[in-house]
């Protein structure tokens, strides 16, 4: 009678066989994605020609030093304050109606340009009587009403915070 099999020996691949198999898999993957590989090689070539590939390589080689510098800079009070302000502004911007904001900014920019052009031509000193006359101008009055309404709303919110 034959002896029963008690252990199964797994075939161990040599390093050369492992390399050959990995290379075959890589060739198959490249063949399946030929267009994507060509585009990737194109991108790498452009990065090399522009010097960005060399810069990225140098950055990666000194990543520990770069990380220390970046973390050191980010931990400074002015930087953290600026980041907090950026987040606050982003939160504010996300709460605004984009159409109304765009229209308001467009009006402000156009008004500022007109004012700039008028002040270049008009050199006459503005007196108190000129200010009273300006209050009767419907355009000036509309703008003053807008800013007074804005100031009132800001004041109400400031009072609510206290």
C-alpha positions, 0 to 999 in steps of 0.5 A, a space after each residue: 500500500 502507498 503512504 498517505 499524503 500528510 503535507 502538501 508542499 507549496 511550490 516556491 518561486 525563485 526571484 527570477 520567476 517572480 520577476 518574469 511573472 510580474 513583468 508579464 502582468 505589467 505587459 498585459 496591464 499596459 496592453 489593456 490601457 495603452 491610451 492611458 499609459 501614452 497620456 501618462 507618459 505625455 504628462 510626464 514628458 511635459 513635466 520634465 520639459 518644464 522642470 516641474 518633475 525635477 522640482 517635485 523629485 527634489 521636494 520628495 527627497 527633502 520631504 521631512 525638512 519641507 514638512 518641518 518648515 510647513 508645519 512650523 509656518 502653519 503653527 504661527 499665530 498670523 497664519 492660523 488667524 488668516 486660516 480662521 478668517 478664510 474659513 469664516 469668509 467661506 462660510 459667509 460667502 456660502 450663505 449669500 445668494 450668488 445672484 444678488 451678491 454678483 449684482 451688488 458687486 457689479 453696482 459697487 464696481 461700476 459706481 466706484 469707476 464712475 466716481 473715480 472718473 468724476 473726481 479726476 474731472 471735478 476738482 471743486 471742493 465739496 461744501 456743506 450746502 453741496 452735501 444737502 443738495 446731494 440729499 435731494 438727488 434720487 440716486 444719492 438718496 437711494 445709495 444713502 438709504 441702502 447704506 443706512 439700512 445696512 448700518 441699522 441691520 449691522 447695529 441690530 446684530 451687534 446688539 444681539 451679540 451683546 
